[in-house]
Amino acid sequence: MKSTIERFENKIIKCESGCWVWSGANSGRYGKFYFPNYPIKYSKSMVSSHRASIYLYKGLVPKDGEDVMHSCDNGLCVNPSHLSIGTHRENMLDMVNKGRCQNHSMKASEDFAYLIKMYREAGFTVRFIHNYLCPSISESQISRISRGMRR
């Protein structure tokens, strides 16, 4: 029987960028991990993978009104060195300051292009990236970005 940390680590793809991309179950933007012993009880014991990571590796549990923030802006990253706890307001300000507000006229910034390439290198399909991470960018544009044809 595998330990919780062994089960968790079996779902990680470590990328050159330093991100640990979650390859297990996900809700589209964030990973999901079955964690019946997590200190806060959630429905069916499913916990966001980044919340599981910050608990497993740093012993931190966000309180009510706190978010787990990603310094790498990659929602499927579970590298504990890329994660920190902050208020929801801090998380939203970080999103705005880094230009991550999603709108339908968004063009792929260099950072977003980098994330697209990283997800493709980790084996995610263009359709997955479009449906769950970049719905405002066409699949054909995502494909061109991932092949380095456009930024």
DSSP file (Angstrom, degrees, kcal/mol; ACC not computed):
  #  RESIDUE AA STRUCTURE BP1 BP2  ACC     N-H-->O    O-->H-N    N-H-->O    O-->H-N    TCO  KAPPA ALPHA  PHI   PSI    X-CA   Y-CA   Z-CA
    1    1 A M              0   0    0      0, 0.0     2,-0.1     0, 0.0     0, 0.0   0.000 360.0 360.0 360.0 125.0    0.0    0.0    0.0
    2    2 A K        -     0   0    0      1,-0.1     2,-0.1     2,-0.1     0, 0.0  -0.435 360.0-117.6 -76.6 146.9    1.5    3.3   -1.1
    3    3 A S     >  -     0   0    0     -2,-0.1     4,-2.5     1,-0.1     5,-0.2  -0.316  31.1-104.3 -73.9 166.2    1.8    6.2    1.3
    4    4 A T  H  > S+     0   0    0      1,-0.2     4,-2.3     2,-0.2     5,-0.1   0.909 122.6  49.4 -58.7 -43.9   -0.1    9.5    0.6
    5    5 A I  H  > S+     0   0    0      2,-0.2     4,-2.8     1,-0.2    -1,-0.2   0.871 109.8  51.3 -67.9 -35.5    3.1   11.2   -0.6
    6    6 A E  H  > S+     0   0    0      2,-0.2     4,-1.5     1,-0.2    -1,-0.2   0.921 111.0  47.9 -65.6 -43.0    4.0    8.3   -2.9
    7    7 A R  H  < S+     0   0    0     -4,-2.5     4,-0.3     1,-0.2    -2,-0.2   0.913 114.1  48.2 -61.4 -41.4    0.6    8.4   -4.5
    8    8 A F  H >< S+     0   0    0     -4,-2.3     3,-1.8     1,-0.2    -2,-0.2   0.943 110.1  50.0 -63.4 -49.5    0.9   12.2   -4.8
    9    9 A E  H >< S+     0   0    0     -4,-2.8     3,-1.3     1,-0.3    -1,-0.2   0.736  98.5  67.4 -66.8 -22.6    4.4   12.0   -6.4
   10   10 A N  T 3< S+     0   0    0     -4,-1.5    -1,-0.3     1,-0.2    -2,-0.2   0.637  98.9  53.7 -69.1 -12.5    3.2    9.4   -8.9
   11   11 A K  T <  S+     0   0    0     -3,-1.8    12,-3.4    -4,-0.3    13,-0.5   0.208  90.1 100.4-105.4  13.2    1.1   12.1  -10.5
   12   12 A I  E <   -A   22   0A   0     -3,-1.3     2,-0.5    10,-0.2    10,-0.2  -0.839  49.4-165.9-108.2 136.3    3.8   14.7  -11.0
   13   13 A I  E     -A   21   0A   0      8,-2.3     8,-2.7    -2,-0.4     2,-0.5  -0.981  19.5-145.0-114.2 117.0    5.7   15.6  -14.2
   14   14 A K  E     -A   20   0A   0     -2,-0.5     2,-0.2     6,-0.2     6,-0.2  -0.726  18.5-160.6 -87.6 125.1    8.8   17.6  -13.4
   15   15 A C    >   -     0   0    0      4,-2.8     3,-1.9    -2,-0.5   103,-0.0  -0.640  31.0-112.9-104.5 159.1    9.6   20.2  -16.1
   16   16 A E  T 3  S+     0   0    0      1,-0.3    -1,-0.1    -2,-0.2    -2,-0.0   0.792 114.1  66.8 -58.1 -29.1   12.7   22.1  -16.9
   17   17 A S  T 3  S-     0   0    0      2,-0.1    -1,-0.3     1,-0.1     3,-0.1   0.662 119.1-108.8 -66.6 -15.6   11.0   25.3  -15.9
   18   18 A G  S <  S+     0   0    0     -3,-1.9     2,-0.1     1,-0.4    -2,-0.1   0.212  78.4 131.0 101.2 -13.8   10.9   24.0  -12.3
   19   19 A C        -     0   0    0     -5,-0.1    -4,-2.8    58,-0.1     2,-0.7  -0.456  52.4-145.8 -71.2 144.3    7.2   23.4  -12.3
   20   20 A W  E     -A   14   0A   0     -6,-0.2    58,-2.5    -2,-0.1     2,-0.4  -0.921  23.1-149.9-106.6 101.5    5.9   20.1  -11.2
   21   21 A V  E     -AB  13  77A   0     -8,-2.7    -8,-2.3    -2,-0.7     2,-0.4  -0.592  10.4-127.2 -81.5 128.6    2.9   19.7  -13.5
   22   22 A W  E     +A   12   0A   0     54,-2.9   -10,-0.2    -2,-0.4    -1,-0.1  -0.597  27.8 177.7 -74.2 124.7    0.0   17.7  -12.0
   23   23 A S        +     0   0    0    -12,-3.4   -11,-0.1    -2,-0.4    -1,-0.1   0.371  52.5  86.7-110.2   2.2   -1.0   14.9  -14.4
   24   24 A G  S    S-     0   0    0    -13,-0.5     9,-0.1     1,-0.2   -16,-0.0   0.092  94.7 -32.4 -84.4-159.2   -3.7   13.3  -12.2
   25   25 A A        +     0   0    0      7,-0.3     7,-3.2     6,-0.1     2,-0.3  -0.194  69.6 178.4 -55.5 146.9   -7.4   14.2  -12.0
   26   26 A N  B     -C   31   0B   0      5,-0.3     5,-0.3    -3,-0.1    -1,-0.0  -0.979  42.4-136.7-151.1 164.2   -8.2   17.8  -12.6
   27   27 A S        -     0   0    0      3,-3.1     2,-0.5    -2,-0.3     4,-0.1   0.252  67.6 -94.5-101.0   9.5  -11.1   20.3  -12.8
   28   28 A G  S    S+     0   0    0      2,-0.4   104,-0.1     1,-0.1     3,-0.1  -0.547 120.0  37.4 109.2 -64.5   -9.5   22.0  -15.8
   29   29 A R  S    S+     0   0    0     -2,-0.5     2,-0.3     1,-0.2    -1,-0.1   0.801 123.2  30.7 -89.5 -31.6   -7.6   24.7  -14.1
   30   30 A Y  S    S-     0   0    0     46,-0.1    -3,-3.1    19,-0.0    -2,-0.4  -0.930  79.6-113.1-131.7 151.7   -6.4   22.9  -11.0
   31   31 A G  B     -C   26   0B   0     44,-0.5    18,-1.9    -2,-0.3     2,-0.4  -0.370  24.0-144.1 -76.8 161.3   -5.5   19.3  -10.1
   32   32 A K  E     -D   48   0C   0     -7,-3.2     2,-0.4    16,-0.3    -7,-0.3  -0.980  13.5-170.6-127.1 140.7   -7.6   17.2   -7.8
   33   33 A F  E     -D   47   0C   0     14,-2.8    14,-2.7    -2,-0.4     2,-0.7  -0.997  26.7-124.8-135.7 132.2   -6.2   14.6   -5.3
   34   34 A Y  E     +D   46   0C   0     -2,-0.4    12,-0.2    12,-0.2    11,-0.1  -0.669  42.7 161.5 -75.9 114.8   -8.0   12.0   -3.2
   35   35 A F    >   +     0   0    0     10,-3.4     3,-1.7    -2,-0.7    10,-0.1  -0.669  15.3 172.5-141.1  77.4   -6.7   12.9    0.3
   36   36 A P  T 3  S+     0   0    0      0, 0.0    -1,-0.1     0, 0.0     9,-0.1   0.717  81.5  53.8 -64.1 -20.2   -9.0   11.4    3.0
   37   37 A N  T 3  S+     0   0    0      8,-0.1     4,-0.1     4,-0.0     8,-0.0   0.291  74.2 131.1 -98.0  10.4   -6.5   12.5    5.8
   38   38 A Y    <   -     0   0    0     -3,-1.7     4,-0.1     1,-0.1    14,-0.0  -0.398  67.5-121.5 -62.0 139.2   -6.4   16.2    4.8
   39   39 A P  S    S+     0   0    0      0, 0.0     2,-0.5     0, 0.0    -1,-0.1   0.750  98.7  55.4 -59.2 -26.8   -6.9   18.3    8.0
   40   40 A I  S    S-     0   0    0      0, 0.0     2,-0.4     0, 0.0    -2,-0.1  -0.933  90.3-126.8-109.0 127.7  -10.0   20.1    6.5
   41   41 A K        +     0   0    0     -2,-0.5     2,-0.3    -4,-0.1    -4,-0.0  -0.585  31.3 179.7 -79.1 126.3  -12.8   17.8    5.3
   42   42 A Y    >   -     0   0    0     -2,-0.4     3,-1.9    -4,-0.1     5,-0.1  -0.760  44.1 -69.1-115.7 165.6  -14.0   18.4    1.8
   43   43 A S  G >  S-     0   0    0      1,-0.3     3,-1.7    -2,-0.3    -1,-0.1  -0.340 118.0  -8.3 -55.3 126.4  -16.6   16.7   -0.2
   44   44 A K  G 3  S-     0   0    0      1,-0.3    -1,-0.3    -2,-0.1     3,-0.1   0.679 115.2 -82.4  56.5  21.1  -15.6   13.1   -1.1
   45   45 A S  G <  S+     0   0    0     -3,-1.9   -10,-3.4     1,-0.2     2,-0.5   0.683  87.0 146.0  60.2  21.2  -12.1   13.8    0.3
   46   46 A M  E <   -D   34   0C   0     -3,-1.7     2,-0.4   -12,-0.2   -12,-0.2  -0.786  24.6-176.5 -89.7 130.5  -11.0   15.4   -2.9
   47   47 A V  E     -D   33   0C   0    -14,-2.7   -14,-2.8    -2,-0.5     2,-0.1  -0.942  36.2 -96.7-126.0 144.9   -8.5   18.3   -2.4
   48   48 A S  E  >  -D   32   0C   0     -2,-0.4     4,-2.4   -16,-0.2     3,-0.5  -0.397  36.1-127.3 -57.5 136.1   -7.0   20.7   -4.9
   49   49 A S  H  > S+     0   0    0    -18,-1.9     4,-2.4     1,-0.3    -1,-0.1   0.830 108.6  53.8 -61.8 -32.6   -3.5   19.3   -5.7
   50   50 A H  H  > S+     0   0    0    -19,-0.3     4,-2.1     2,-0.2    -1,-0.3   0.853 109.2  49.0 -71.5 -31.8   -1.8   22.6   -4.9
   51   51 A R  H  > S+     0   0    0     -3,-0.5     4,-1.5     2,-0.2    -2,-0.2   0.903 111.7  49.4 -68.9 -40.9   -3.4   22.6   -1.5
   52   52 A A  H  X S+     0   0    0     -4,-2.4     4,-3.1     1,-0.2    -2,-0.2   0.914 111.0  51.0 -61.8 -42.3   -2.3   19.0   -0.9
   53   53 A S  H  X S+     0   0    0     -4,-2.4     4,-2.8     1,-0.2     5,-0.5   0.928 107.7  49.4 -62.9 -47.6    1.2   19.9   -2.0
   54   54 A I  H  X S+     0   0    0     -4,-2.1     6,-1.9     1,-0.2     4,-1.0   0.809 116.6  44.7 -66.2 -26.8    1.6   22.9    0.3
   55   55 A Y  H  X S+     0   0    0     -4,-1.5     4,-1.4     4,-0.3    -2,-0.2   0.924 115.1  46.1 -77.6 -47.6    0.4   20.7    3.2
   56   56 A L  H  < S+     0   0    0     -4,-3.1    -2,-0.2     1,-0.2    -3,-0.2   0.881 126.7  27.3 -63.5 -39.5    2.5   17.6    2.3
   57   57 A Y  H  < S+     0   0    0     -4,-2.8    -1,-0.2    -5,-0.2    -3,-0.2   0.730 137.1  22.7 -99.2 -25.0    5.7   19.5    1.8
   58   58 A K  H  < S-     0   0    0     -4,-1.0    -3,-0.2    -5,-0.5    -2,-0.2   0.513  92.0-125.4-119.8  -9.0    5.4   22.6    4.0
   59   59 A G     <  +     0   0    0     -4,-1.4     2,-0.4     1,-0.2    -4,-0.3   0.696  61.9 141.6  72.3  18.7    2.8   21.5    6.6
   60   60 A L        -     0   0    0     -6,-1.9    -1,-0.2    -9,-0.1    -2,-0.2  -0.771  33.0-171.2-100.6 138.9    0.6   24.6    5.8
   61   61 A V        -     0   0    0     -2,-0.4    -9,-0.0    -3,-0.1     2,-0.0  -0.981  26.2-125.8-125.9 117.4   -3.2   24.5    5.6
   62   62 A P        -     0   0    0      0, 0.0     3,-0.1     0, 0.0     2,-0.1  -0.360  24.6-135.9 -62.2 138.6   -4.9   27.7    4.3
   63   63 A K    >   -     0   0    0      1,-0.2     3,-2.2     4,-0.1     2,-0.0  -0.320  44.2 -62.7 -82.8 173.1   -7.5   29.1    6.6
   64   64 A D  T 3  S+     0   0    0      1,-0.3    -1,-0.2    -2,-0.1     3,-0.1  -0.349 128.6  22.3 -54.9 134.7  -11.0   30.3    5.5
   65   65 A G  T 3  S+     0   0    0      1,-0.3    23,-1.5    -3,-0.1     2,-0.3   0.437 101.3 112.7  85.0   0.1  -10.5   33.2    3.1
   66   66 A E  E <   -E   87   0D   0     -3,-2.2    -1,-0.3    21,-0.2     2,-0.3  -0.826  48.3-159.6-107.2 147.4   -7.0   32.2    2.2
   67   67 A D  E     -E   86   0D   0     19,-3.6    19,-2.3    -2,-0.3     2,-0.6  -0.805  23.5-118.7-116.0 158.7   -5.8   30.9   -1.2
   68   68 A V  E     -E   85   0D   0     -2,-0.3     2,-0.3    17,-0.2    17,-0.2  -0.913  38.4-152.8 -94.2 120.8   -2.8   29.0   -2.3
   69   69 A M  E     -E   84   0D   0     15,-3.7    15,-1.8    -2,-0.6     2,-0.6  -0.728   7.1-141.8-101.1 145.1   -1.0   31.3   -4.7
   70   70 A H  E >   -E   83   0D   0     -2,-0.3     3,-0.9    13,-0.2    13,-0.2  -0.917   6.8-166.1-106.1 115.7    1.3   30.2   -7.6
   71   71 A S  T 3  S+     0   0    0     11,-3.1    -1,-0.1    -2,-0.6    12,-0.1   0.773  94.7  52.9 -68.6 -23.4    4.4   32.3   -8.2
   72   72 A C  T 3  S-     0   0    0     10,-0.5    -1,-0.2     2,-0.2     3,-0.1   0.512 105.3-130.1 -88.8  -6.7    4.7   30.6  -11.6
   73   73 A D    <   +     0   0    0     -3,-0.9     2,-0.7     9,-0.2    -2,-0.1   0.740  66.4 130.3  62.9  24.9    1.1   31.4  -12.6
   74   74 A N    >   -     0   0    0      1,-0.1     3,-2.2     3,-0.0    -1,-0.2  -0.913  45.8-161.6-113.1 104.5    0.6   27.7  -13.6
   75   75 A G  T 3  S+     0   0    0     -2,-0.7   -44,-0.5     1,-0.3   -25,-0.2   0.712  90.8  51.2 -60.5 -23.1   -2.6   26.4  -12.0
   76   76 A L  T 3  S+     0   0    0    -46,-0.2   -54,-2.9   -27,-0.1     2,-0.3   0.360  84.8 111.4 -96.1   5.6   -1.5   22.7  -12.4
   77   77 A C  B <   +B   21   0A   0     -3,-2.2   -56,-0.2   -56,-0.2   -46,-0.1  -0.630  37.1 175.6 -79.8 135.6    1.9   23.3  -10.8
   78   78 A V        +     0   0    0    -58,-2.5    -1,-0.1    -2,-0.3   -57,-0.1   0.155  30.4 134.0-123.5  15.8    2.4   21.6   -7.4
   79   79 A N    >   -     0   0    0    -59,-0.2     3,-2.3     1,-0.2     4,-0.4  -0.568  51.8-145.2 -68.2 117.6    6.0   22.5   -6.8
   80   80 A P  G >  S+     0   0    0      0, 0.0     3,-1.0     0, 0.0    -1,-0.2   0.772  97.1  61.8 -60.4 -25.2    5.9   23.7   -3.1
   81   81 A S  G 3  S+     0   0    0      1,-0.2    -2,-0.1     3,-0.0   -27,-0.0   0.656 104.2  50.2 -74.6 -12.4    8.6   26.2   -3.8
   82   82 A H  G <  S+     0   0    0     -3,-2.3   -11,-3.1   -64,-0.1   -10,-0.5   0.407 102.0  81.7 -97.4  -0.9    6.2   27.9   -6.3
   83   83 A L  E <   +E   70   0D   0     -3,-1.0     2,-0.3    -4,-0.4   -13,-0.2  -0.827  47.3 160.1-113.5 144.1    3.4   28.0   -3.8
   84   84 A S  E     -E   69   0D   0    -15,-1.8   -15,-3.7    -2,-0.4     2,-0.4  -0.959  36.0-111.7-149.4 166.1    2.5   30.3   -1.0
   85   85 A I  E     +E   68   0D   0     -2,-0.3     2,-0.3   -17,-0.2   -17,-0.2  -0.868  43.8 150.6-105.3 136.1   -0.6   31.2    1.1
   86   86 A G  E     -E   67   0D   0    -19,-2.3   -19,-3.6    -2,-0.4     2,-0.0  -0.937  47.1 -81.9-150.7 171.5   -2.2   34.6    0.7
   87   87 A T  E  >  -E   66   0D   0     -2,-0.3     4,-2.2   -21,-0.2   -21,-0.2  -0.319  42.6-110.4 -73.0 163.4   -5.6   36.2    1.0
   88   88 A H  H  > S+     0   0    0    -23,-1.5     4,-2.5     1,-0.2     5,-0.2   0.897 121.2  54.4 -60.9 -38.8   -8.1   36.0   -1.8
   89   89 A R  H  > S+     0   0    0      1,-0.2     4,-2.6     2,-0.2    -1,-0.2   0.922 107.5  49.0 -61.2 -45.1   -7.5   39.8   -2.4
   90   90 A E  H  > S+     0   0    0      1,-0.2     4,-2.3     2,-0.2    -1,-0.2   0.896 111.1  50.9 -61.1 -40.3   -3.7   39.3   -2.6
   91   91 A N  H  X S+     0   0    0     -4,-2.2     4,-2.1     2,-0.2    -2,-0.2   0.911 111.4  46.8 -64.4 -42.7   -4.3   36.5   -5.1
   92   92 A M  H  X S+     0   0    0     -4,-2.5     4,-2.3     2,-0.2    -2,-0.2   0.896 112.1  50.1 -68.1 -39.8   -6.6   38.7   -7.3
   93   93 A L  H  X S+     0   0    0     -4,-2.6     4,-3.0     2,-0.2    -2,-0.2   0.897 109.8  51.7 -63.6 -39.7   -4.2   41.6   -7.2
   94   94 A D  H  X S+     0   0    0     -4,-2.3     4,-1.8    -5,-0.2    -2,-0.2   0.916 109.3  50.7 -60.9 -43.5   -1.3   39.3   -8.2
   95   95 A M  H  <>S+     0   0    0     -4,-2.1     5,-3.0     2,-0.2     6,-0.4   0.928 114.1  43.3 -60.3 -47.0   -3.5   38.1  -11.1
   96   96 A V  H ><5S+     0   0    0     -4,-2.3     3,-1.4     1,-0.2    -2,-0.2   0.925 112.6  52.3 -66.7 -45.2   -4.2   41.7  -12.3
   97   97 A N  H 3<5S+     0   0    0     -4,-3.0    -1,-0.2     1,-0.3    -2,-0.2   0.803 112.0  46.3 -62.9 -29.8   -0.6   42.9  -11.8
   98   98 A K  T 3<5S-     0   0    0     -4,-1.8    -1,-0.3    -5,-0.2    -2,-0.2   0.390 115.3-114.6 -94.0   3.3    0.7   40.0  -13.9
   99   99 A G  T < 5S+     0   0    0     -3,-1.4    -3,-0.2    -4,-0.2    -2,-0.1   0.811  73.3 134.5  72.4  30.0   -1.8   40.5  -16.6
  100  100 A R      < +     0   0    0     -5,-3.0     2,-0.2    -6,-0.2    -4,-0.2   0.369  24.2 126.0 -94.0   5.9   -3.6   37.2  -16.1
  101  101 A C        -     0   0    0     -6,-0.4     2,-0.5    -5,-0.2    -9,-0.0  -0.483  60.0-132.9 -63.0 127.4   -7.1   38.6  -16.2
  102  102 A Q        +     0   0    0     -2,-0.2     2,-0.3     4,-0.0    -1,-0.1  -0.724  37.3 157.7 -90.1 126.1   -8.9   36.5  -18.8
  103  103 A N    >   -     0   0    0     -2,-0.5     3,-1.7     1,-0.0    33,-0.1  -0.960  50.0-111.2-139.8 162.7  -10.9   38.3  -21.5
  104  104 A H  T 3  S+     0   0    0     -2,-0.3    -2,-0.0     1,-0.3    -1,-0.0   0.583 113.7  54.8 -75.0  -8.8  -12.0   37.3  -24.9
  105  105 A S  T 3  S+     0   0    0      2,-0.1    -1,-0.3    32,-0.0     2,-0.1   0.271  80.2 135.4-102.0  11.9   -9.7   39.7  -26.8
  106  106 A M    <   -     0   0    0     -3,-1.7     2,-0.3     1,-0.0    -4,-0.0  -0.324  42.2-152.8 -64.8 136.1   -6.6   38.4  -25.0
  107  107 A K        -     0   0    0     -2,-0.1     2,-0.7    30,-0.1     5,-0.1  -0.771  34.8 -93.5-100.4 154.2   -3.5   37.8  -27.1
  108  108 A A        -     0   0    0     -2,-0.3     2,-0.0     4,-0.1    -1,-0.0  -0.572  43.8-153.4 -72.4 112.1   -1.0   35.3  -26.0
  109  109 A S     >  -     0   0    0     -2,-0.7     4,-2.8   -10,-0.1     5,-0.2  -0.255  32.5 -99.0 -74.3 171.2    1.7   37.1  -24.0
  110  110 A E  H  > S+     0   0    0      1,-0.2     4,-2.2     2,-0.2     5,-0.1   0.901 126.0  50.4 -59.7 -40.5    5.2   35.8  -23.7
  111  111 A D  H  > S+     0   0    0      2,-0.2     4,-2.1     1,-0.2    -1,-0.2   0.914 111.8  46.9 -63.8 -42.5    4.4   34.3  -20.3
  112  112 A F  H  > S+     0   0    0      2,-0.2     4,-2.5     1,-0.2    -2,-0.2   0.900 110.5  52.5 -66.9 -40.0    1.3   32.6  -21.7
  113  113 A A  H  X S+     0   0    0     -4,-2.8     4,-2.4    38,-0.2    -1,-0.2   0.901 108.2  52.3 -60.7 -40.9    3.2   31.3  -24.7
  114  114 A Y  H  X S+     0   0    0     -4,-2.2     4,-2.4     2,-0.2    -2,-0.2   0.919 109.5  48.5 -61.4 -44.2    5.7   29.8  -22.3
  115  115 A L  H  X S+     0   0    0     -4,-2.1     4,-2.7     2,-0.2     5,-0.2   0.906 109.7  52.3 -63.2 -41.6    3.0   28.1  -20.3
  116  116 A I  H  X S+     0   0    0     -4,-2.5     4,-2.2     1,-0.2    -2,-0.2   0.939 111.4  46.6 -59.7 -46.7    1.5   26.7  -23.5
  117  117 A K  H  X S+     0   0    0     -4,-2.4     4,-2.5     1,-0.2    -1,-0.2   0.895 111.8  51.5 -62.4 -40.2    4.8   25.3  -24.6
  118  118 A M  H  X S+     0   0    0     -4,-2.4     4,-1.7     2,-0.2    -2,-0.2   0.917 109.9  48.5 -64.8 -43.5    5.4   23.8  -21.2
  119  119 A Y  H  <>S+     0   0    0     -4,-2.7     5,-2.4     2,-0.2     4,-0.3   0.900 111.8  49.7 -63.5 -40.1    2.0   22.1  -21.1
  120  120 A R  H ><5S+     0   0    0     -4,-2.2     3,-1.6     1,-0.2    -2,-0.2   0.921 109.4  51.4 -64.6 -43.0    2.6   20.6  -24.6
  121  121 A E  H 3<5S+     0   0    0     -4,-2.5    -1,-0.2     1,-0.3    -2,-0.2   0.823 105.8  56.4 -62.2 -30.8    6.1   19.4  -23.6
  122  122 A A  T 3<5S-     0   0    0     -4,-1.7    -1,-0.3    -5,-0.2    -2,-0.2   0.494 126.6-102.0 -80.6  -2.8    4.4   17.7  -20.6
  123  123 A G  T < 5S+     0   0    0     -3,-1.6    -3,-0.2     1,-0.3     2,-0.2   0.505  71.0 145.4 100.6   4.8    2.1   15.8  -23.0
  124  124 A F      < -     0   0    0     -5,-2.4    -1,-0.3     1,-0.1     2,-0.1  -0.534  48.6-116.3 -76.8 144.2   -1.1   17.8  -22.7
  125  125 A T     >  -     0   0    0     -2,-0.2     4,-2.3     1,-0.1     5,-0.2  -0.350  15.3-118.4 -78.3 158.6   -3.1   18.0  -25.9
  126  126 A V  H  > S+     0   0    0      1,-0.2     4,-2.6     2,-0.2     5,-0.2   0.897 116.9  54.0 -59.9 -40.9   -3.9   21.3  -27.7
  127  127 A R  H  > S+     0   0    0      2,-0.2     4,-3.1     1,-0.2     5,-0.2   0.917 107.6  49.3 -62.0 -44.0   -7.6   20.6  -27.1
  128  128 A F  H  >>S+     0   0    0      2,-0.2     4,-2.7     1,-0.2     5,-0.5   0.942 111.6  49.0 -59.4 -47.7   -7.1   20.3  -23.4
  129  129 A I  I  X>S+     0   0    0     -4,-2.3     5,-2.7     1,-0.2     4,-1.9   0.919 115.1  45.0 -59.4 -44.6   -5.1   23.5  -23.3
  130  130 A H  I  <5S+     0   0    0     -4,-2.6    -2,-0.2     3,-0.2    -1,-0.2   0.953 116.9  43.5 -63.5 -50.6   -7.8   25.3  -25.2
  131  131 A N  I  <5S+     0   0    0     -4,-3.1    -2,-0.2    -5,-0.2    -1,-0.2   0.864 129.9  20.4 -66.5 -38.0  -10.7   23.9  -23.3
  132  132 A Y  I  <5S+     0   0    0     -4,-2.7    -3,-0.2    -5,-0.2    -2,-0.2   0.693 134.1  22.9-110.7 -21.6   -9.3   24.3  -19.8
  133  133 A L  I  <<S+     0   0    0     -4,-1.9    -3,-0.2    -5,-0.5    -4,-0.1   0.758 129.6  21.1-116.7 -36.6   -6.5   26.8  -19.8
  134  134 A C    > < +     0   0    0     -5,-2.7     3,-2.0    -6,-0.2    -2,-0.1  -0.444  59.3 155.8-134.6  59.9   -6.9   29.2  -22.7
  135  135 A P  T 3  S+     0   0    0      0, 0.0    -1,-0.1     0, 0.0    -5,-0.1   0.718  75.6  60.8 -64.4 -17.6  -10.5   29.2  -24.0
  136  136 A S  T 3  S+     0   0    0     -3,-0.1     2,-0.5     2,-0.1    -6,-0.1   0.497  95.5  71.1 -87.2  -1.9  -10.0   32.6  -25.5
  137  137 A I  S <  S-     0   0    0     -3,-2.0    -3,-0.1    -7,-0.2   -30,-0.1  -0.957  89.3-116.9-114.7 131.4   -7.2   31.4  -27.8
  138  138 A S     >  -     0   0    0     -2,-0.5     4,-2.4     1,-0.1     5,-0.2  -0.194  20.0-117.8 -64.5 155.6   -8.1   29.2  -30.7
  139  139 A E  H  > S+     0   0    0      1,-0.2     4,-2.5     2,-0.2     5,-0.2   0.887 116.2  53.6 -59.9 -39.5   -6.7   25.6  -30.9
  140  140 A S  H  > S+     0   0    0      1,-0.2     4,-2.2     2,-0.2    -1,-0.2   0.896 109.4  47.9 -65.1 -38.3   -4.9   26.5  -34.1
  141  141 A Q  H  > S+     0   0    0      2,-0.2     4,-2.7     1,-0.2    -2,-0.2   0.908 110.8  51.2 -67.6 -40.7   -3.2   29.5  -32.4
  142  142 A I  H  X S+     0   0    0     -4,-2.4     4,-2.7     1,-0.2    -2,-0.2   0.914 109.9  50.7 -60.5 -42.3   -2.3   27.3  -29.5
  143  143 A S  H  X S+     0   0    0     -4,-2.5     4,-1.3     2,-0.2    -2,-0.2   0.924 111.2  47.3 -61.5 -45.4   -0.8   24.8  -31.9
  144  144 A R  H  <>S+     0   0    0     -4,-2.2     5,-2.6     1,-0.2     6,-0.8   0.910 112.8  49.5 -63.2 -41.8    1.3   27.5  -33.6
  145  145 A I  H ><5S+     0   0    0     -4,-2.7     3,-1.6     1,-0.2    -2,-0.2   0.929 108.8  51.9 -62.5 -44.5    2.4   28.9  -30.3
  146  146 A S  H 3<5S+     0   0    0     -4,-2.7    -1,-0.2     1,-0.3    -2,-0.2   0.768 110.5  48.9 -66.8 -24.0    3.5   25.4  -29.1
  147  147 A R  T 3<5S-     0   0    0     -4,-1.3    -1,-0.3    -3,-0.2    -2,-0.2   0.384 117.2-113.2 -93.6   2.5    5.5   24.9  -32.2
  148  148 A G  T < 5S+     0   0    0     -3,-1.6    -3,-0.2    -4,-0.3    -2,-0.1   0.632  83.7 120.9  79.4  13.6    7.2   28.3  -31.9
  149  149 A M  S   <S+     0   0    0     -5,-2.6     2,-0.3    -6,-0.2    -4,-0.2   0.772  79.1  12.4 -81.8 -26.3    5.6   29.7  -35.0
  150  150 A R              0   0    0     -6,-0.8    -2,-0.2    -9,-0.1    -1,-0.2  -0.979 360.0 360.0-146.3 156.0    3.8   32.6  -33.2
  151  151 A R              0   0    0     -2,-0.3   -38,-0.2    -3,-0.1   -37,-0.1   0.387 360.0 360.0-107.2 360.0    4.0   34.3  -29.8
